[in-house]
Every structure is written in C-alpha cells, then in structure tokens.
Amino acid sequence: MESFSSVVASRDNEETIDEALEGLRNNGSEEILLVDGGSSDRTLEKALEYENVKIIRGIRGIARAKDLGWRTSKSSFVLFLDADAYIANNTVSSLFTLLKEPNVAGVACRVGCANRDKLLPRLKDFYFEQIYAEQFKSSDVAECDADPTICGLFKKRMLEYIDGYDVNYPYAEDLKLLSKFRDKGVKVLMTRNHVVYHYHRENSREVYLQHYLHGYGKGLLNSELGAGARKPISPNLIVSYLKRITRVAAKSNFSTFLFYPAYLVFIEFAFRFGYLRGFRGTVR
C-alpha cells in the first residue's frame, strides 16, 4: 500500500477524536494533520497523546481547514476524515484499489451510523440507507454526489489540478469540491463495501442546523453555477413519497416507522429554508 497523509478538521470533538485518530493510526497513516478551529474542550490535549499527529491551530472555517491540511501534507495521497467519525482496520488499503484509473481523483466510503442507540441518528441512518439503495442499485461502486470527505482518499496531484477547496464557501464545501472535479472531467467514486462510521447529530436543534447549512451551501453553489431555484414540491408528490417511505420504514422497526415521516418533513423544511437563503446570497 502507498503511504498517505490524513487530514482531520476539528473543533470541540473530545468525545470522538480518540476513535478517529486510532482508526487512522491502525490503517497506517504516515502523518495526521489535525487542523483545529479553536477547540475549548480536551480535543487537542487528547490529540497530543498520538505520536504522528501534527496540530495546526486557529483555522476558522471547514473549507479553510481541509484546504490547508492537504496543502501541508507530505504524501502523494491524502485521506480526509471527519473528527466525529472513525474507520475500521484495512479500510484505506481497500480504497487504494479503486484509485488506479487515471481519471479517478478520489474514492469515498459510504456513511454508516456510530450511535444507532439514539433515535435521531437512527433516523438519519435510515435516510442514508434509502439513498444508497438507489445509488448502488446496479454496482457496488458509483459516482459520489455528496459527502466525499467524511472519509475520502484523494490523489494529491488531483487536488492540485483543481486548486483544492473554494475557501470562501462557508458551508457545503464538499459539494463545491465535487463540482470543481466534474468541471475538469475527473471522477470521485463512492464504495458501498467500505464504511465510515459517523456520529450523527443527537438533538433536533443540531439536526435542523446541519440540514439548514447544507441547504444554504447548496443554494450558494446553484446560484453561482446559474442553476434555477428549487421548484416547490407538489402536495401529491409529498403524499406519494411519504406513503412509499412509510411502507419501507414499517419493515424496519417501530420507532423508525413512527417517526421517520415527520423527520423527513423536518429536515426537508430546514434544507429548503437554508437553500433559499443561500440562493439569494453571495459567496464571500
């Protein structure tokens, strides 16, 4: 396996940073660049216990943190990992096997749930399952259309080719990154067979904010690209979709069946409200 550097953008992740760093160490990361946005908890204290971790402090903004991280790295391959996520042993060696094609810039893991014992994370996990069922309908490897750097392995020269992240994007920086790759005619893949385990948001305020900010970033991107505003969803389409997804949820467990339709409405409202704000805004 080729050597690789890892980039972890952190801020107040003391509860999850050990699992993230241990997973990277066990996968053989040559160096780990922890780019911190001003943690006030024990995140940095814990990170200092790891031998090959280099801490870069005081970098505000997720896009700036990730961009500085890969530019500082010394390897030809860069693995991005969220600070509230972890990977199993041998994950990275498996990702390398999918990077052989010259027009493939990177490959991402599908997202699994690390805290399924909580209701809202379990609903988020079910949401992802529905997306992946469609995305991987015909193959275990598909083109990535979201979340490429929750855990994603990239060729550094390809990041240089597109000049990395747009650091002016406050949110949904990964969507802009994917857009830049597409503009250059190169692919980012996602694999169903390798999982990054992510600690999903556990309270309604955090869930709302996450989807609002994702929508805001998507709105900024579509505004920049000249895409039209999102069309309203017809009531009939909403009813039809909720009936279908409720049938699927009923095959899962009672709590999913009971709460998932309301969860869908909640996150869609948050996303669309953020989207409209972002679409009318400008990238700083």
N, C-alpha and C positions, 0 to 999 in steps of 0.2 A: 504494500500500500504506500502511496505517495505521502510525504509529510504535509501537514496542513496546520494553519493557524485558526484560532477560534475568536470570534468577536461576540461579546455579551454586553448589551446596553442595560444598565441597571439604575434603579432608584428605589430605595426602601424595599428591598427584596430579601430581608434577613430570613424569612421563613422558608424560602425556596432555593436560595443561592447555593447551599451545600449540594443539593441533588443535581443542580445544573452543572456545577464545577466538577463534581465527582464523575458524572457521566462523560464529560469531555476528557477528563484525565484517563478514564478507563478505556476510552476509544483511541487514545494515543495522540492527543493534540500536542503539537510541538510547543506551542505557546498559547496562552489565553489572554486576550486583551479585554479587560473589564473597563468599559467606558461609563463612568458614573455621572449621573445628572444632579448630584447633590444629596446623597442619602444622609438621613439623620438618625437612622437606626444602626444595627450591627452588621449591615451588609459588607462594608469594607473591612471591618475587623475580622469577619469570617473569611473573606477572600484572601486576606494576607496570610492565612494559615496554609495556603496552597503554594507549592514551590514554583511553578512555572506561570503564575498569574502576574501580569503587569497591569497596574491600575492607572487609568487616566482620569483625572478628576475635573469636575466643574464644567462638563459639556452639556449644555441645556438643549433639549430637542432630540427626539429619537432619530430623525434623519441625520442630523449632525453627528450624533454619537456613532451610529453604524458606519457612516461615511469615513469619519476619522479612524475608526477601528480598522477597516480593511486597508486603508492607505498606510497605516502604521505597521501592518503585518509584514512579516519577512518571508512567508511561504508563497508558493505559486498557487495554492488553493486556500480558500477562506470558507470556514463554516460559521454561519450566523446561528445563534441560539438565543431565544428569549430567556431572561433571568428567572421567569416563573415557569420554566419548562425543563424537562430532562429527557435524555435518550438512553436506551439500553446498550449493552455492550455489542460491538461489531456493527452498529448502525452505520457508521461513517464508511467502513470498508465496503459495505454493500452499496452505498450511494456512489462510490467511486466507479463501480462497474457500469453505471448509467451515464457517465460523463465522457465516454470515449468518442462520441460523434463530434466532429469539429463545429457543427452549428448548434451545439447544446452548451449554453452558458452556465447552467446550474441545475440542480435537482433538489427538490424539497420533499420532506416527509409529510404524510397526511397527519392530521391533528387528532390525537386521542385525548381523553379526559383523565387527569390525575386525581381528581376529587369527586368521583361519582357518588360518594356518600352524601353529597349535598344536592338539594333539589334543583336549583338554578343551573349549576354546572351539568347536571344530568340532562336537563332540557337542552342546553347548548350542545352537548354531545350528540343527542338525538337529532338536532338540527344539522350538525355536520354529517351524520350518517346518511341523511336524506340527500344531501348534496353529493356525497361520494358515491352513493348508489347510482346516480345518474352519470357522474363524471367518469367512473371506472366501469361503465356498463359493458364495454367491448374490449377493455385491456387493463392490465394491472399498472400500466404507466400511461399517463395522459399529460397534456399540456397544462401547466399551472396557470390558474387565473386569479388566485388570491393567496395570501399568507405564505409567500415563498421563503421568508426568513424567520419564521417561528423556529424552524430548523431547516436550513438550506445550505448545501455545499456548492460553491461557485469557483470558477476559474478566475483567478485574479486578473489575467490579461483581458478577459471579457468585461470585467468591471471597469478596467481602464479604458476599454474600447468605447463604452457609453458614458464615460466620465462619472461613474458612480451614481450616488443618490442626488436628487434635487434637494439641497439642504434648506430650501425656502418652503418646503412642504411641512406644515405643522402636524398633519395627520395623514393617514393612508399613504405613507411614504413608499410602501411596498407596491401599491398599485401604480404609482408613477415609475418605479423601477421597472416593473414588468412592461409598461408602455414604452420605455426607452429601449428595452431589449427588442420588443416587437418592431419598433421603427427601424432597427438595424438588421432585421431579418434573422435573428437568432432566437432560440427557444429556451425556456425554463420549464423543466418537467416536474411532475409530482408522482410519487410512487405510493401505491396502496399498501405494499407489503412491509413498509418500514414506517414506524410511528414515532412522533414526538409527543410526549405526554405533558399536557399543558394544564396548569391550574386555572380553570375558568373562574370568572367573577362570581362571587357568592352572595351578593346582595343586589337588590333591584336598582339602587342608585348607580352602582358601578356598571351594571348591565346596560342601563339606559345611556350612561355617558359613553361607554365603549361604542355602542351602535350609533349614537349621535355623531361622535367624532369620526367614525368610519364613513358615515354618510356625508359629513362635511368635507372630508378629503376627497371622496368620490365626486362630489359636486364641483369642487375646485378643479379636479382633473378634467371632467367633462366640459366645464366652462372653458378651460384652457385649450382643449382639443377642438372646440367648436361643436361639440355634440349638443343635441337638443335636451331640454329639460325632461325629467322623467314624467311620463304620462300618468294621469290618475288611474288607479286600478278600479275597474268596474265592480259594482256590488255583486253581480252574478259570478264574476271570476273569483272574488274573495270567498263567496259561499261554496262554490265548487271546489276550490283548493282546500278550504278548511274541512269539508266533508271527506275529501280523499286522504288528507293527512291524519284526520282523526281515526279513520279506519286503520291506517298504518300504526298509529300510536296505540290503538286498542290491543294490538298484538304484542306490545312491549310490556309495560307494567301499569298498574292502576294510576300511579301519580303522573306518569307521562300522559296517559290517556286523559286524565282530568285537567291538567294544567297546560299542556302544550299548545292548544289553540289560542288561549289567552296570551301565552308567552310570545307566540308568533305575531299577534296583533301589536303587542307592546314593543317588540324590537323593530317591527316594520315602521311603526309610528316614529320611533326615535331616529331610525335611519333616514326616513323621508324628511323629517324636520331638519336634521343636520344637512341633508343633501341640498335642500332649497336654500339654506343659509350659505352653504359653500358655493353653490352655483352662482349666487349673486355676489359673491366675494371675489377677491383677487389674491393671487399668490404673492406673498411678501418677498 
